[in-house]
Amino acid sequence: MSQANTKPLLAVTGTRREASLVRGRGVIALCGGGDAVALADMIDDEAARHGGIAGIISFGMAGSLMRGALVGDLVIGTEVDGPVETPCDPEWVAALAAALPGVRRGIVYADGRLLASRGVKGKVGSLSPAACADMESHVAAAAALRHGVPLAVLRAISDPHNQSLPPAVEVAMAKGGGLAVGAMLGSVLRNPLQLFALIGTLRQFARGFRALKKAIRKLDARLAFDQRGMEAPLPPPRHRKRRRLPSA
Protein backbone atom coordinates (compact mmCIF):
# COMPACT_ATOMS: atom_id res chain seq x y z
CA MET A 1 0.00 0.00 0.00
CA SER A 2 1.34 3.42 -0.90
CA GLN A 3 2.23 5.83 1.87
CA ALA A 4 0.01 8.87 2.32
CA ASN A 5 1.34 11.96 0.59
CA THR A 6 -0.09 15.20 1.94
CA LYS A 7 1.43 17.40 -0.74
CA PRO A 8 -1.16 18.78 -3.20
CA LEU A 9 -2.16 17.13 -6.43
CA LEU A 10 -2.26 19.21 -9.59
CA ALA A 11 -5.13 18.70 -12.02
CA VAL A 12 -4.10 20.12 -15.38
CA THR A 13 -6.88 21.07 -17.77
CA GLY A 14 -7.84 23.50 -20.49
CA THR A 15 -10.93 25.35 -19.26
CA ARG A 16 -12.30 26.81 -16.05
CA ARG A 17 -15.43 24.72 -16.43
CA GLU A 18 -13.43 21.50 -16.45
CA ALA A 19 -11.35 22.72 -13.52
CA SER A 20 -14.49 23.40 -11.48
CA LEU A 21 -15.15 19.65 -11.32
CA VAL A 22 -11.96 18.80 -9.45
CA ARG A 23 -11.16 21.76 -7.23
CA GLY A 24 -11.24 20.73 -3.61
CA ARG A 25 -9.30 19.34 -0.71
CA GLY A 26 -5.84 18.29 -1.79
CA VAL A 27 -6.33 19.18 -5.47
CA ILE A 28 -5.21 22.35 -7.22
CA ALA A 29 -6.73 22.81 -10.68
CA LEU A 30 -4.73 24.71 -13.30
CA CYS A 31 -6.32 25.97 -16.55
CA GLY A 32 -4.05 26.18 -19.55
CA GLY A 33 -6.40 28.07 -21.83
CA GLY A 34 -4.42 26.74 -24.79
CA ASP A 35 -1.12 28.28 -23.63
CA ALA A 36 1.34 25.43 -23.00
CA VAL A 37 4.17 27.70 -21.82
CA ALA A 38 1.97 29.48 -19.28
CA LEU A 39 0.60 26.16 -18.06
CA ALA A 40 4.10 24.74 -17.53
CA ASP A 41 5.04 27.88 -15.59
CA MET A 42 1.94 27.53 -13.40
CA ILE A 43 2.86 23.94 -12.57
CA ASP A 44 6.40 24.92 -11.59
CA ASP A 45 5.12 27.87 -9.53
CA GLU A 46 2.74 25.63 -7.57
CA ALA A 47 5.50 23.09 -6.95
CA ALA A 48 7.76 25.86 -5.63
CA ARG A 49 4.99 27.41 -3.53
CA HIS A 50 4.13 24.15 -1.78
CA GLY A 51 7.59 22.68 -1.53
CA GLY A 52 6.73 19.99 -4.04
CA ILE A 53 3.66 18.22 -5.37
CA ALA A 54 2.30 14.70 -4.96
CA GLY A 55 1.31 14.02 -8.56
CA ILE A 56 -0.19 15.45 -11.73
CA ILE A 57 -3.37 14.39 -13.52
CA SER A 58 -4.36 15.64 -16.96
CA PHE A 59 -8.11 16.04 -16.90
CA GLY A 60 -10.95 17.19 -19.16
CA MET A 61 -12.29 16.75 -22.68
CA ALA A 62 -10.58 14.97 -25.57
CA GLY A 63 -11.19 14.27 -29.23
CA SER A 64 -11.48 10.68 -30.40
CA LEU A 65 -8.77 9.29 -32.68
CA MET A 66 -10.27 5.85 -33.25
CA ARG A 67 -13.60 4.35 -34.24
CA GLY A 68 -14.23 2.64 -30.90
CA ALA A 69 -13.82 5.75 -28.74
CA LEU A 70 -17.27 7.35 -28.76
CA VAL A 71 -18.65 10.65 -27.49
CA GLY A 72 -19.31 10.33 -23.76
CA ASP A 73 -16.76 7.53 -23.26
CA LEU A 74 -14.07 7.99 -20.62
CA VAL A 75 -10.40 7.19 -21.19
CA ILE A 76 -7.91 6.45 -18.43
CA GLY A 77 -4.50 7.11 -19.92
CA THR A 78 -1.90 4.35 -19.84
CA GLU A 79 0.72 6.54 -21.47
CA VAL A 80 1.12 9.88 -23.22
CA ASP A 81 2.23 10.00 -26.85
CA GLY A 82 3.41 12.97 -28.90
CA PRO A 83 6.40 15.28 -28.39
CA VAL A 84 6.56 13.91 -24.83
CA GLU A 85 6.33 10.12 -24.51
CA THR A 86 6.00 8.57 -21.07
CA PRO A 87 3.90 5.92 -19.33
CA CYS A 88 1.36 6.94 -16.72
CA ASP A 89 1.86 5.68 -13.17
CA PRO A 90 0.59 2.06 -13.29
CA GLU A 91 -0.66 2.04 -9.70
CA TRP A 92 -2.62 5.25 -10.24
CA VAL A 93 -4.03 3.81 -13.46
CA ALA A 94 -5.09 0.70 -11.54
CA ALA A 95 -6.69 2.77 -8.78
CA LEU A 96 -8.67 4.85 -11.29
CA ALA A 97 -9.75 1.70 -13.12
CA ALA A 98 -10.90 0.11 -9.85
CA ALA A 99 -12.96 3.19 -8.98
CA LEU A 100 -14.35 3.47 -12.52
CA PRO A 101 -15.02 -0.12 -13.64
CA GLY A 102 -15.57 -0.63 -17.33
CA VAL A 103 -13.81 2.58 -18.37
CA ARG A 104 -11.50 2.29 -21.40
CA ARG A 105 -7.76 2.41 -20.80
CA GLY A 106 -5.60 3.68 -23.63
CA ILE A 107 -2.86 5.93 -24.92
CA VAL A 108 -3.51 9.68 -25.04
CA TYR A 109 -1.90 11.95 -27.65
CA ALA A 110 -1.12 15.62 -27.10
CA ASP A 111 1.07 18.15 -28.86
CA GLY A 112 -0.64 21.43 -27.91
CA ARG A 113 -2.90 21.65 -30.96
CA LEU A 114 -6.66 21.41 -31.09
CA LEU A 115 -7.14 18.63 -33.65
CA ALA A 116 -10.12 20.27 -35.27
CA SER A 117 -10.42 18.75 -38.72
CA ARG A 118 -11.33 15.21 -39.66
CA GLY A 119 -8.25 15.06 -41.86
CA VAL A 120 -5.84 16.03 -39.08
CA LYS A 121 -7.45 13.57 -36.68
CA GLY A 122 -7.12 10.85 -39.28
CA LYS A 123 -3.46 11.66 -39.92
CA VAL A 124 -2.56 11.69 -36.24
CA GLY A 125 -4.61 8.54 -35.66
CA SER A 126 -2.78 6.73 -38.44
CA LEU A 127 0.62 7.57 -36.96
CA SER A 128 -0.13 7.17 -33.26
CA PRO A 129 -1.81 4.28 -31.37
CA ALA A 130 -3.64 6.80 -29.18
CA ALA A 131 -7.35 6.46 -28.42
CA CYS A 132 -7.84 10.22 -28.06
CA ALA A 133 -6.10 13.58 -28.13
CA ASP A 134 -6.16 16.64 -25.90
CA MET A 135 -4.21 19.89 -25.60
CA GLU A 136 -2.57 19.55 -22.15
CA SER A 137 -1.37 16.00 -21.49
CA HIS A 138 2.09 16.60 -22.99
CA VAL A 139 2.57 19.54 -20.61
CA ALA A 140 1.44 17.42 -17.66
CA ALA A 141 3.72 14.57 -18.75
CA ALA A 142 6.77 16.82 -19.12
CA ALA A 143 6.11 18.37 -15.71
CA ALA A 144 5.69 14.96 -14.06
CA LEU A 145 9.05 13.89 -15.47
CA ARG A 146 10.63 17.19 -14.47
CA HIS A 147 9.40 16.98 -10.87
CA GLY A 148 9.69 13.21 -10.53
CA VAL A 149 6.04 12.62 -9.57
CA PRO A 150 3.33 10.18 -10.71
CA LEU A 151 1.28 11.03 -13.80
CA ALA A 152 -2.32 10.14 -14.63
CA VAL A 153 -4.77 11.08 -17.39
CA LEU A 154 -8.57 11.01 -17.23
CA ARG A 155 -10.38 12.35 -20.28
CA ALA A 156 -13.90 12.25 -21.71
CA ILE A 157 -14.51 12.00 -25.45
CA SER A 158 -16.30 15.11 -26.71
CA ASP A 159 -16.01 14.80 -30.49
CA PRO A 160 -15.82 11.78 -32.85
CA HIS A 161 -12.75 10.74 -34.83
CA ASN A 162 -14.52 11.26 -38.17
CA GLN A 163 -16.06 14.68 -37.54
CA SER A 164 -14.53 18.13 -38.03
CA LEU A 165 -15.18 20.83 -35.46
CA PRO A 166 -16.87 24.03 -36.68
CA PRO A 167 -14.62 27.12 -36.88
CA ALA A 168 -16.30 28.75 -33.86
CA VAL A 169 -15.02 25.96 -31.62
CA GLU A 170 -11.45 26.64 -32.73
CA VAL A 171 -11.64 30.15 -31.23
CA ALA A 172 -13.81 29.26 -28.22
CA MET A 173 -11.08 29.07 -25.58
CA ALA A 174 -10.04 32.38 -24.06
CA LYS A 175 -6.79 33.07 -22.26
CA GLY A 176 -7.00 31.63 -18.77
CA GLY A 177 -9.51 28.97 -19.74
CA GLY A 178 -12.64 31.08 -20.06
CA LEU A 179 -15.12 31.06 -22.93
CA ALA A 180 -14.37 33.52 -25.75
CA VAL A 181 -17.98 34.41 -26.46
CA GLY A 182 -17.16 37.38 -28.67
CA ALA A 183 -14.78 35.37 -30.85
CA MET A 184 -17.35 32.61 -31.23
CA LEU A 185 -20.12 35.04 -32.19
CA GLY A 186 -17.80 36.71 -34.68
CA SER A 187 -17.01 33.36 -36.25
CA VAL A 188 -20.71 32.52 -36.58
CA LEU A 189 -21.46 35.92 -38.14
CA ARG A 190 -18.70 35.40 -40.70
CA ASN A 191 -19.86 31.86 -41.43
CA PRO A 192 -23.50 31.40 -40.38
CA LEU A 193 -23.74 28.05 -42.16
CA GLN A 194 -21.77 26.50 -39.30
CA LEU A 195 -24.52 27.23 -36.76
CA PHE A 196 -26.20 23.84 -36.88
CA ALA A 197 -22.86 22.05 -36.70
CA LEU A 198 -21.92 24.25 -33.74
CA ILE A 199 -25.12 23.37 -31.88
CA GLY A 200 -24.48 19.67 -32.45
CA THR A 201 -20.88 19.99 -31.30
CA LEU A 202 -21.90 21.82 -28.12
CA ARG A 203 -24.34 19.01 -27.37
CA GLN A 204 -21.53 16.50 -27.77
CA PHE A 205 -19.31 18.52 -25.46
CA ALA A 206 -22.13 18.60 -22.91
CA ARG A 207 -22.41 14.82 -23.12
CA GLY A 208 -18.70 14.41 -22.49
CA PHE A 209 -18.83 16.88 -19.61
CA ARG A 210 -21.71 14.98 -17.98
CA ALA A 211 -19.74 11.75 -18.24
CA LEU A 212 -16.73 13.39 -16.60
CA LYS A 213 -18.88 14.89 -13.84
CA LYS A 214 -20.45 11.50 -13.13
CA ALA A 215 -16.99 9.92 -12.93
CA ILE A 216 -15.76 12.54 -10.47
CA ARG A 217 -18.65 11.70 -8.14
CA LYS A 218 -17.30 8.13 -7.98
CA LEU A 219 -13.78 9.26 -7.09
CA ASP A 220 -12.55 10.55 -3.76
CA ALA A 221 -11.27 14.09 -3.24
CA ARG A 222 -7.75 13.04 -4.22
CA LEU A 223 -8.88 11.38 -7.48
CA ALA A 224 -7.83 7.87 -6.38
CA PHE A 225 -4.23 9.00 -5.86
CA ASP A 226 -4.06 7.69 -2.29
CA GLN A 227 -5.54 4.35 -3.42
CA ARG A 228 -2.40 3.56 -5.39
CA GLY A 229 -0.96 0.22 -4.41
CA MET A 230 -4.22 -1.07 -2.92
CA GLU A 231 -4.93 -2.88 -6.18
CA ALA A 232 -2.45 -5.03 -8.06
CA PRO A 233 -0.67 -2.70 -10.51
CA LEU A 234 -1.53 -3.08 -14.17
CA PRO A 235 1.18 -4.47 -16.43
CA PRO A 236 3.11 -1.82 -18.36
CA PRO A 237 1.47 -0.87 -21.68
CA ARG A 238 2.50 -2.82 -24.75
CA HIS A 239 4.18 -0.52 -27.21
CA ARG A 240 3.74 -1.01 -30.90
CA LYS A 241 6.00 0.51 -33.49
CA ARG A 242 4.68 3.84 -34.64
CA ARG A 243 5.59 6.26 -37.36
CA ARG A 244 6.63 9.63 -36.05
CA LEU A 245 4.63 12.67 -36.96
CA PRO A 246 6.50 15.21 -39.09
CA SER A 247 7.56 18.31 -37.18
CA ALA A 248 5.48 21.43 -37.76
TAFEN-V338578 format. One record per residue. RES is the residue in one letter. PHI is phi in whole degrees, -180 to 180 (* if undefined). OMEGA is omega in whole degrees, -180 to 180 (NA if undefined). NEAR is the number of other ideal C-beta (glycine too) atoms within 12 Angstrom. Layout:
res=RES phi=PHI omega=OMEGA near=NEAR
res=RES phi=PHI omega=OMEGA near=NEAR
//
This chain:
res=M phi=* omega=-178 near=13
res=S phi=-71 omega=177 near=23
res=Q phi=-77 omega=-180 near=12
res=A phi=-63 omega=178 near=14
res=N phi=-125 omega=-174 near=21
res=T phi=-88 omega=176 near=16
res=K phi=-68 omega=-176 near=26
res=P phi=-71 omega=169 near=32
res=L phi=-89 omega=173 near=45
res=L phi=-109 omega=173 near=47
res=A phi=-105 omega=-174 near=46
res=V phi=-102 omega=-176 near=50
res=T phi=-146 omega=-176 near=46
res=G phi=-98 omega=-172 near=44
res=T phi=-123 omega=177 near=37
res=R phi=-64 omega=-179 near=23
res=R phi=-65 omega=176 near=29
res=E phi=-63 omega=-178 near=40
res=A phi=-62 omega=-178 near=33
res=S phi=-62 omega=-179 near=22
res=L phi=-75 omega=-171 near=33
res=V phi=-118 omega=178 near=40
res=R phi=-66 omega=179 near=24
res=G phi=167 omega=-177 near=19
res=R phi=-56 omega=176 near=15
res=G phi=81 omega=-179 near=28
res=V phi=-126 omega=175 near=35
res=I phi=-112 omega=-178 near=32
res=A phi=-96 omega=-180 near=36
res=L phi=-118 omega=-179 near=43
res=C phi=-101 omega=-179 near=37
res=G phi=-79 omega=-178 near=43
res=G phi=60 omega=180 near=32
res=G phi=85 omega=-178 near=29
res=D phi=-107 omega=-175 near=22
res=A phi=-66 omega=-179 near=32
res=V phi=-66 omega=179 near=15
res=A phi=-63 omega=-180 near=23
res=L phi=-65 omega=178 near=39
res=A phi=-61 omega=178 near=30
res=D phi=-65 omega=179 near=18
res=M phi=-63 omega=179 near=33
res=I phi=-62 omega=-179 near=43
res=D phi=-64 omega=178 near=23
res=D phi=-63 omega=180 near=17
res=E phi=-66 omega=178 near=29
res=A phi=-62 omega=179 near=28
res=A phi=-68 omega=-177 near=13
res=R phi=-64 omega=-175 near=15
res=H phi=-102 omega=-179 near=21
res=G phi=69 omega=-179 near=12
res=G phi=119 omega=179 near=22
res=I phi=-131 omega=-178 near=37
res=A phi=-83 omega=-177 near=36
res=G phi=-174 omega=-179 near=43
res=I phi=-132 omega=174 near=52
res=I phi=-123 omega=174 near=53
res=S phi=-88 omega=-165 near=52
res=F phi=-142 omega=174 near=51
res=G phi=140 omega=-179 near=51
res=M phi=-84 omega=177 near=49
res=A phi=-155 omega=175 near=53
res=G phi=-95 omega=180 near=48
res=S phi=-70 omega=174 near=41
res=L phi=-119 omega=-179 near=38
res=M phi=-145 omega=-174 near=30
res=R phi=-59 omega=-174 near=16
res=G phi=-80 omega=-180 near=16
res=A phi=-94 omega=-171 near=35
res=L phi=-103 omega=178 near=27
res=V phi=-56 omega=-178 near=30
res=G phi=95 omega=176 near=30
res=D phi=-73 omega=173 near=36
res=L phi=-101 omega=176 near=44
res=V phi=-130 omega=171 near=49
res=I phi=-95 omega=-176 near=44
res=G phi=-68 omega=172 near=50
res=T phi=-98 omega=175 near=38
res=E phi=-162 omega=176 near=40
res=V phi=-109 omega=179 near=46
res=D phi=-119 omega=-179 near=39
res=G phi=131 omega=179 near=41
res=P phi=-64 omega=172 near=22
res=V phi=-116 omega=179 near=28
res=E phi=-118 omega=179 near=28
res=T phi=-160 omega=175 near=35
res=P phi=-74 omega=171 near=31
res=C phi=-78 omega=-180 near=44
res=D phi=-64 omega=-173 near=40
res=P phi=-63 omega=179 near=28
res=E phi=-71 omega=177 near=31
res=W phi=-70 omega=175 near=44
res=V phi=-58 omega=-180 near=43
res=A phi=-64 omega=-180 near=31
res=A phi=-67 omega=176 near=35
res=L phi=-64 omega=-180 near=44
res=A phi=-65 omega=178 near=35
res=A phi=-68 omega=-180 near=26
res=A phi=-79 omega=-178 near=30
res=L phi=-125 omega=-176 near=31
res=P phi=-61 omega=179 near=15
res=G phi=89 omega=-179 near=13
res=V phi=-77 omega=-180 near=32
res=R phi=-63 omega=170 near=34
res=R phi=-111 omega=-177 near=35
res=G phi=-170 omega=179 near=36
res=I phi=-78 omega=179 near=41
res=V phi=-119 omega=179 near=55
res=Y phi=-101 omega=174 near=48
res=A phi=-156 omega=174 near=44
res=D phi=-139 omega=179 near=33
res=G phi=97 omega=-180 near=29
res=R phi=-90 omega=164 near=26
res=L phi=-85 omega=-180 near=33
res=L phi=-82 omega=-167 near=38
res=A phi=-90 omega=-174 near=27
res=S phi=-97 omega=177 near=22
res=R phi=-59 omega=-179 near=20
res=G phi=-64 omega=180 near=16
res=V phi=-67 omega=177 near=28
res=K phi=-59 omega=-180 near=35
res=G phi=-64 omega=180 near=23
res=K phi=-65 omega=179 near=20
res=V phi=-64 omega=180 near=38
res=G phi=-64 omega=179 near=32
res=S phi=-78 omega=-177 near=18
res=L phi=-105 omega=-179 near=23
res=S phi=-126 omega=177 near=35
res=P phi=-83 omega=-175 near=28
res=A phi=-69 omega=176 near=42
res=A phi=-81 omega=-176 near=41
res=C phi=-156 omega=-179 near=50
res=A phi=-136 omega=174 near=49
res=D phi=-136 omega=-174 near=50
res=M phi=-109 omega=-173 near=41
res=E phi=-126 omega=-171 near=55
res=S phi=-63 omega=178 near=50
res=H phi=-67 omega=177 near=37
res=V phi=-69 omega=178 near=42
res=A phi=-62 omega=-179 near=50
res=A phi=-65 omega=179 near=43
res=A phi=-63 omega=180 near=31
res=A phi=-68 omega=178 near=37
res=A phi=-63 omega=177 near=37
res=L phi=-66 omega=-178 near=23
res=R phi=-65 omega=-177 near=21
res=H phi=-98 omega=177 near=26
res=G phi=66 omega=-178 near=16
res=V phi=-124 omega=179 near=33
res=P phi=-64 omega=180 near=41
res=L phi=-121 omega=172 near=49
res=A phi=-139 omega=176 near=51
res=V phi=-136 omega=173 near=53
res=L phi=-136 omega=-175 near=53
res=R phi=-133 omega=176 near=53
res=A phi=-113 omega=180 near=43
res=I phi=-73 omega=-178 near=40
res=S phi=-118 omega=176 near=45
res=D phi=-151 omega=-174 near=43
res=P phi=-71 omega=-179 near=31
res=H phi=-68 omega=-173 near=35
res=N phi=-107 omega=-178 near=21
res=Q phi=-129 omega=175 near=27
res=S phi=-81 omega=176 near=25
res=L phi=-85 omega=177 near=37
res=P phi=-67 omega=-176 near=30
res=P phi=-55 omega=-178 near=26
res=A phi=-63 omega=179 near=33
res=V phi=-70 omega=-178 near=33
res=E phi=-66 omega=-180 near=26
res=V phi=-113 omega=-172 near=27
res=A phi=-78 omega=-175 near=34
res=M phi=-92 omega=178 near=34
res=A phi=-89 omega=176 near=22
res=K phi=-58 omega=-178 near=19
res=G phi=90 omega=175 near=21
res=G phi=93 omega=176 near=30
res=G phi=-81 omega=179 near=23
res=L phi=-97 omega=-180 near=25
res=A phi=-86 omega=-175 near=22
res=V phi=-61 omega=-179 near=15
res=G phi=-61 omega=180 near=15
res=A phi=-65 omega=179 near=22
res=M phi=-66 omega=179 near=28
res=L phi=-63 omega=178 near=19
res=G phi=-61 omega=179 near=16
res=S phi=-64 omega=180 near=25
res=V phi=-67 omega=179 near=25
res=L phi=-65 omega=179 near=15
res=R phi=-74 omega=-177 near=16
res=N phi=-140 omega=-176 near=19
res=P phi=-66 omega=180 near=16
res=L phi=-67 omega=-180 near=14
res=Q phi=-83 omega=-171 near=26
res=L phi=-59 omega=-178 near=20
res=F phi=-66 omega=177 near=15
res=A phi=-64 omega=179 near=24
res=L phi=-65 omega=179 near=28
res=I phi=-61 omega=179 near=16
res=G phi=-63 omega=180 near=23
res=T phi=-66 omega=179 near=31
res=L phi=-64 omega=176 near=27
res=R phi=-66 omega=178 near=18
res=Q phi=-66 omega=177 near=31
res=F phi=-60 omega=180 near=34
res=A phi=-63 omega=178 near=21
res=R phi=-65 omega=177 near=25
res=G phi=-63 omega=-180 near=39
res=F phi=-64 omega=178 near=31
res=R phi=-63 omega=179 near=21
res=A phi=-64 omega=179 near=32
res=L phi=-67 omega=179 near=39
res=K phi=-63 omega=178 near=24
res=K phi=-64 omega=179 near=18
res=A phi=-65 omega=-179 near=33
res=I phi=-62 omega=178 near=34
res=R phi=-64 omega=180 near=16
res=K phi=-89 omega=-179 near=21
res=L phi=-100 omega=176 near=36
res=D phi=-79 omega=-175 near=24
res=A phi=-64 omega=-179 near=20
res=R phi=-101 omega=173 near=34
res=L phi=55 omega=176 near=44
res=A phi=70 omega=-178 near=38
res=F phi=-59 omega=-177 near=43
res=D phi=-77 omega=176 near=29
res=Q phi=-91 omega=179 near=28
res=R phi=-60 omega=179 near=38
res=G phi=90 omega=178 near=23
res=M phi=-81 omega=174 near=20
res=E phi=-112 omega=176 near=21
res=A phi=-60 omega=-178 near=15
res=P phi=-63 omega=176 near=24
res=L phi=-71 omega=175 near=25
res=P phi=-65 omega=179 near=13
res=P phi=-61 omega=-178 near=16
res=P phi=-63 omega=177 near=26
res=R phi=-83 omega=-180 near=14
res=H phi=-88 omega=171 near=15
res=R phi=-114 omega=-179 near=13
res=K phi=-62 omega=-178 near=9
res=R phi=-131 omega=174 near=19
res=R phi=-82 omega=-179 near=14
res=R phi=-82 omega=177 near=14
res=L phi=-71 omega=178 near=24
res=P phi=-66 omega=179 near=9
res=S phi=-69 omega=-179 near=7
res=A phi=-68 omega=NA near=9
//
